[in-house]
Amino acid sequence: MEKQYKYLGLITALYITFQLVSDVTAGKIVQLWMFTVSATVLYFPFTYIFADVLTEVYGYSRARRVVWTVLLCSVIAGIVYTFVVLLPPAIGFDANDAYTRVLGQIPRILLGGWIAVWVGGILNDYILAKMKVWTRGKHLWTRTISSTIVGEGANTVLFYVIALSGVIPNALLVASIFSGWFLKVLVEIVFTPVTYYVVNWLKKAENEDFYDTNTKFNPFKIE
């Protein structure tokens, strides 16, 4: 019988919530200092903090299961959004254009987002789990930041290349990738003390500090 945890469900729910919120609000472009980026750079990185906490405390297998759950929820939400947009508006409903503009993402953007979420999440969890074993559980900050650099990098590159390559100028595409990547990693670094606190508290509350010494890292295996 698998061990039951008090807070695994809550963390999973928060992870899914931030992902779905990011899916809907990614189109909001804001100016942050010298950067012109999606508003999601301010809160999408929290999904990686949740992923770090999940892998550090509960292990890669459970974190991998959550990544698949997040992907499934994102796909379902995207399909529902598309269905709602296609429904004919009622007579007198004058907000249909607004709904269509916000929720009517083209398949290319949806596909790019789904691939980016899955690849970035799996890479993040894999690197953190491996580094935890290599460092013998010491220097948490090295693995949370390193895994985020790789995971967020893959996420950002894949999304922009799949969703926006050929749509926006190449120079802007490259600049957007690096700007988004930098800001996402910056959020992870700024919140490192919070990550330390949450991880240490959870390890005590759950009586768990999992080491992936014998884990099978097949990303397509769900157990």
C-alpha positions in Angstrom: 0.0 0.0 0.0 1.4 3.4 -1.0 2.2 5.8 1.8 -0.5 8.6 2.2 0.6 12.2 2.5 -1.2 15.2 4.0 -0.1 17.9 1.6 0.7 16.2 -1.7 -2.8 16.8 -3.0 -2.8 20.5 -2.1 0.6 21.1 -3.8 -0.7 19.3 -6.9 -3.8 21.4 -6.9 -1.8 24.6 -6.7 0.5 23.4 -9.5 -2.5 22.8 -11.7 -4.1 26.1 -10.8 -1.0 28.2 -11.7 -0.6 26.3 -15.0 -4.3 26.8 -16.0 -4.1 30.5 -15.0 -0.9 30.9 -17.1 -2.6 29.2 -20.1 -5.4 31.8 -20.1 -3.3 34.9 -19.3 -0.3 34.2 -21.5 -1.6 36.7 -24.1 -1.3 39.6 -21.8 1.9 41.4 -22.8 3.4 43.8 -20.2 6.5 46.0 -19.8 8.9 45.0 -17.0 11.8 47.4 -16.9 13.5 46.9 -20.3 11.6 43.6 -21.0 8.5 43.2 -23.1 7.1 39.9 -22.0 4.0 37.9 -21.1 2.5 38.6 -17.7 3.0 34.9 -16.9 6.7 35.4 -16.2 5.5 36.8 -12.8 3.7 33.7 -11.7 4.3 30.8 -14.1 7.7 30.2 -12.4 5.7 29.1 -9.3 4.9 25.9 -11.2 8.6 25.1 -11.1 8.9 25.9 -7.5 6.0 23.5 -6.8 7.8 20.9 -9.0 11.0 21.4 -7.0 9.2 20.9 -3.8 7.5 17.8 -5.1 10.7 16.2 -6.3 12.8 17.2 -3.3 10.3 15.9 -0.7 8.3 13.1 -2.5 10.7 11.9 -5.2 10.8 11.9 -9.0 8.1 9.3 -9.6 5.4 11.2 -7.8 6.6 14.5 -9.4 6.4 12.8 -12.8 2.9 11.7 -12.1 2.0 15.3 -11.3 3.5 16.6 -14.5 1.3 14.2 -16.4 -1.7 15.3 -14.4 -1.0 18.9 -15.1 -0.6 18.2 -18.8 -3.9 16.3 -18.9 -5.7 19.2 -17.1 -4.2 21.7 -19.5 -5.3 19.7 -22.5 -8.8 19.3 -21.2 -9.0 23.0 -20.5 -7.7 23.9 -23.9 -10.3 21.7 -25.6 -13.1 23.2 -23.5 -11.9 26.8 -24.2 -12.0 26.0 -28.0 -15.4 24.4 -27.7 -16.8 27.4 -25.9 -15.4 29.8 -28.5 -17.1 27.8 -31.3 -20.5 27.9 -29.7 -22.8 30.5 -31.3 -23.4 33.4 -29.0 -26.9 34.2 -27.8 -28.8 37.1 -29.3 -28.0 40.2 -27.3 -24.7 38.8 -26.0 -22.2 41.4 -27.1 -19.0 40.0 -25.4 -18.4 37.1 -27.8 -15.5 38.9 -29.5 -13.8 39.4 -26.2 -14.2 35.7 -25.3 -12.9 34.7 -28.7 -9.8 36.9 -28.4 -8.8 35.7 -25.0 -9.8 32.0 -25.2 -9.6 31.3 -28.9 -6.0 30.1 -29.2 -5.0 28.5 -32.4 -4.0 24.8 -32.3 -0.3 25.7 -32.9 -0.1 27.8 -29.7 -2.0 25.1 -27.7 0.3 22.4 -29.0 3.4 24.5 -28.3 2.2 25.1 -24.7 1.5 21.5 -24.0 4.9 20.2 -25.4 6.7 23.0 -23.5 5.0 22.2 -20.2 5.7 18.5 -20.4 9.3 18.6 -21.5 10.2 21.5 -19.2 8.6 19.8 -16.2 10.2 16.4 -16.8 13.7 17.9 -17.3 13.3 20.0 -14.1 12.3 17.0 -12.0 15.0 14.7 -13.5 17.8 17.1 -12.9 16.8 17.9 -9.4 16.3 14.3 -8.4 19.7 13.3 -9.9 21.5 16.2 -8.3 20.0 15.4 -4.9 21.7 12.0 -5.0 24.9 13.5 -6.3 25.1 16.2 -3.6 23.8 13.8 -0.9 21.0 16.1 -0.1 23.2 19.2 0.5 23.1 22.6 -1.1 19.4 22.6 -2.1 19.8 25.9 -3.9 22.2 24.4 -6.4 19.7 21.9 -7.6 16.6 24.1 -7.5 18.2 26.8 -9.6 20.1 24.4 -11.9 16.9 22.4 -12.6 15.0 25.6 -13.2 17.6 27.0 -15.7 17.3 23.8 -17.8 13.5 23.2 -17.3 12.5 26.8 -17.9 15.0 27.1 -20.7 13.4 24.2 -22.5 9.9 25.4 -21.8 10.6 28.9 -23.1 12.4 27.8 -26.2 9.9 25.1 -27.2 6.9 27.3 -26.7 8.2 30.3 -28.7 9.7 28.2 -31.5 6.6 26.0 -31.9 4.0 28.7 -31.3 5.5 31.8 -32.7 8.3 30.9 -35.2 7.5 32.6 -38.5 4.8 34.7 -36.8 7.0 37.3 -35.2 10.4 38.5 -36.5 13.4 36.2 -35.6 15.2 39.0 -33.7 12.1 39.6 -31.5 11.6 35.8 -31.1 15.2 35.4 -29.8 15.0 38.5 -27.6 11.6 37.2 -26.1 13.1 33.8 -25.4 16.1 35.2 -23.5 14.0 37.8 -21.6 11.4 35.3 -20.5 14.0 32.7 -19.5 16.0 35.2 -17.5 13.0 36.6 -15.6 11.6 33.1 -14.9 14.9 32.0 -13.4 15.2 35.3 -11.5 11.8 34.6 -9.8 13.2 31.1 -8.7 16.3 32.7 -7.3 14.3 35.4 -5.4 12.0 32.8 -3.9 14.8 30.4 -2.9 14.5 31.3 0.9 10.8 30.5 0.7 11.5 27.2 -1.1 14.0 26.3 1.7 11.4 27.0 4.3 8.6 25.0 2.6 10.8 22.1 1.8 12.2 21.8 5.4 8.7 22.1 6.9 7.2 19.6 4.5 9.9 17.0 5.2 9.1 17.2 8.9 5.3 17.3 8.4 5.3 14.4 6.0 8.1 12.5 7.5 9.6 12.1 4.1 12.8 13.0 2.4 13.0 10.8 -0.7 16.2 9.9 -2.5 15.9 8.6 -6.1 18.7 6.1 -5.8 16.9 3.2 -7.5 14.3 5.2 -9.5 13.5 4.3 -13.1 13.5 7.7 -14.9 11.5 6.7 -17.9 9.4 9.9 -18.5 6.6 8.0 -20.1 6.0 5.7 -17.2 3.2 6.6 -14.9 3.0 4.7 -11.6 
